[in-house]
Amino acid sequence: MIRLRIFTASSSEEHQASAVFLPGAAGAFEVLPDHAPIISALSAGEIRWREPGSELEIHEHEHEEHTLETIIDSFHVVRIKSGMMRLENNELTVCCEL
């Protein structure tokens, strides 16, 4: 599991995550548990994370001659303007502007 800490000028919050998606300055990327240490600038976009135990939900819909599947993934989302992140030993710290 990843310990995700998000700091802004006016608040801080902490979450447990099984996956975190970040808007890196050089492109979006994902971190998973036991990821190698990394430091990166963040650009405007969304920080999204999945809590431990949350799973994909698959909903089937009948449509004419075949069945359609809709996959719903449950993420928590924070929109940011910019920031920095550091990941080491499954502790991800984000300092950002909202």
N, C-alpha and C positions, 0 to 999 in steps of 0.2 A: 504494500500500500504506500501511497505517496501522501505526505503531510503537506498540504497546500496552504500557504499563508499569503494573503493579499493585503498590502498596505497602501493607503492613499493618504493625502494630506490631512484628511478629517476622520479616517476610520481604519480599522483593521479587522480582518475576519480570518478564521481558520477552518479548514475542511479536510476530510479524508477523501482521497480519490484513487480510482483504479486506472484512470487515464486522464491526461490533461492535454488539450490542444491550445497552442499559443500562436499569436500573430507575429512571428519573428520579423525583424527588419529585412532579412534576406529571404523571407518566405515563411509561410506557415509550417509548423512542425508539431509533432506529438511526442510526449514523454510518457513512458510506462514505468512501472516499478523496476528498480535495479538499473535504470538508465545510467550511462556514463555521466560524470560531472560535466556541467555545461553552464556558461554564462552567455546571455544574449540580450541585445537591445530588442525592444518590442515596438511595433508600429501600431497605428490605429486599427482596431478590429475587435474580435471577441476572444476572451479566454473562456474556454468551455471545458467542463470536467464531468466525469461520470463517477458517481458515488459507488463504493464497494457494494456488490450484491445487486445493483441495478442491471437489468438485462434488456436485450432487444425484445420488443413485442411485435409479433407478426399477425396482422389482421388479414383474413381472406375475404375477398369480395367476389361474388358471382357476376360475371359480365359476359353476356351472350354465350359463346361456345367454350370459354375457358375461365379459369379462376385467376384473379389478380391478387397479388400480395402487396400490402403496404407495410413497410418496416418503419416502426416508430422507435427512435432512440431517445432515451431520457438523459438530457444534459442540463447542467446548471450553467448559466451564462452571465458574464460581466463584460460590458462594452468598455473599451479603454481608448484614450487618445494616443498615449505613448507610455513607455516604461522600460524597466530592466527586469531581468529574471536571473536567478541563480539556482541550480539544482545540484545537490550533493547529498549522498547517503539517504536517498528517498525523501529529502526535505526540499521542497520547491518554494522559494521566496520570490514574490513579485512586488515590486514597488512601481506604482503607476499613477497616471493622471486619468481621471474619469471624464 
